Amino acid sequence: MEGNGTGRSRWLEINLQAIAHNVEQVRLLLKPGVRLMAVVKADGYGHGLVQTARVALARGATMLGVTHPEEGVILRESGINGPVLVFRPLLPGEEETIVAYRLTASLSDVQQAGRLAAAARRARQAVRVHTKIETGMSRTGFTPEALRGHVDELLQFPELIWEGIYTHFAAATDRAFTLHQFQTFMDLVNDLERRGIRIPLRHVCNSAALLLYPEMHLDMVRAGTVLYGQLPAGVTDVSLSLQDTWSFWARIVHLLPVIRGTTVGYGRTYRVRRDTVLAVVPVGYADGFGVDVTPRPAGFMDLLKVLVKTAGAFYGLPWGTCHVRINGKTAPVVGRIGMNLSCVDVGNIPEADIGMPALLPVRRTVLRESIPRVYRGLEEAKELRPMVSNLPA
């Protein structure tokens, strides 16, 4: 994408046509009858909850996945009537929202099921539920033993329509553990079916698993990361043509010639090694630029990578430094990233000028909602009508 945020100092450019293309690419991997859930949580992974949902439904997704009930409310109030699954367990009182906005709830314990059934009973309507099974993520859901012990109690709530049952893989690239999780899940599903309990939608695959384990697609897959143009971490060898959906831009607002030895930014932590020119861009950590998740290293090699990157940043080496692209050329960010302003060494880009756009790297889900968005393909998106899927009862 080329920066074209006319009149803006910084902006997020989103290609809705690319999202549509990626949805279609994922659908090509699915056998007939396998449904696609488009995961649009976290504001559509930073792309816009409503816009992403509309495109995904119009391109063949039959369900949307969100984390919080309020995300479902936004979708409904925007005119989207397709099925919406809320992943997380509900707090007491949130059941009313599920019922009022015709959302689909995930069940993780008996108490939640009872509260949800009571809310549905008061509203004199039924509510669709997907039962979450804990198989190794150690986060939410019934353990298989717990569900086996409470299934008769759960079936006594006529207000709950058991539409789906699912689990979440902890590390899809770990084949042995994923197979263990899948087998644990299927053993439970088979036990339920032997008791005459057939749940229409079984789903286990996230983006990584749907690419790695086609035999696990079952009745539906949950696609998130791949819809937004990225392969999941650790997945490389796939026949999937993804398009870039997202780019973050800011314009140069100031140019400052400096001499060798000049220190840059707060704390004077960086000293230029040659005469150069600094470009100032109007973004910083308040916008999410330079903010990243720092996970605990999973092993020695992960720890070594962190240490090498940190050392590189200390000495100003390329592998430890954040870089931006200006006019197709790479330039390093120097000095500490400020709250709203950051400095870039453009000594090797003599054509750099005031107003020229810079393409900046940033994690999508940490970028602030205050950043203006420019949508490409929006005209088409306006013509897309949200689809209502006829899911099995």
Secondary structure, DSSP 8 states (H G I E B T S, - for coil): -----TT-SEEEEEEHHHHHHHHHHHHHTS-TT-EEEEE-HHHHHTT-HHHHHHHHHHTT--EEEESSHHHHHHHHHTT--S-EEE-S---TTTHHHHHHTT-EEEE-SHHHHHHHHHHHHHHT--EEEEEEB-SSS-SSSB-HHHHHHHHHHHTT-TTEEEEEEE---S-TT-HHHHHHHHHHHHHHHHHHHHTT---SEEE---HHHHHH-GGG-TTEEEE-GGGGT---TT-----------EEEEEE--EEEEE-TT-EESGGG-EE-SSSEEEEEES--GGGTTT-------SSHHHHHHHHHHHHHHHHT-GGGS-EEEETTEEEEEES---SS-EEEE-TT-TT--TT-EEEE---GGGS-TTS-EEEESHHHHHH----------
